[in-house]
Amino acid sequence: MAEKRNPINETDDEARALARRLIDEARTGALAVLHPDTGAPFVSRVAVGTDADGAPVTLISALAVHTRALRSDTRAALLLGEPGLKGDPLTHPRITLSVTAQFLDPADPDREALRARWLETHPKSQLYVDFPDFAFVRLQVSGAALNGGFGKAYELTPAELMP
């Protein structure tokens, strides 16, 4: 009997660079959480960016189900990467990050720098960034699954995702 090949490739510089590019260029992503009322999986599209250290961040409203979910259970997953205009959408690169949400206190001295960085890439959020129900959330990465296209699957550690 032939030995089955492990579908997960050894992580190399090309995979690390692709993963970092997907994180750095993402402006939206699919955030998966556990619904706070039912415990069932719940996915929502959120705006994303990065902080000065390259960690993914989002700006979310307390009115959203995903915010209540993260306040109840900080574990989540974030899918980044958009399909291209042509071809099979499943052949385009994407990355799923396993994360833990860390809500930034409005009085945190890092908030102003993060706010300025956020507005550079999300200028339309100027309308609501300072509303009292909105909060920045750092998404602390504990691991990642990168699909770089057909036959290009990788598992990455937080250290491998550092800029």
ABEGO torsion letter per residue (X at the ends): XBBBBBABBBBBAAAAAAAAAAAAABABBBBBBBBAAAGBBBBBBBBBBBBAAGBBBBBBBAABAAAAAAAABABBBBBBEBBBABEBAAABBBBBBBBBBBBBBAABAAAAAAAAAAAAABAAAAAAAABAABBBBBBBBAEBBBBAEBGBBBBBBAAAABX
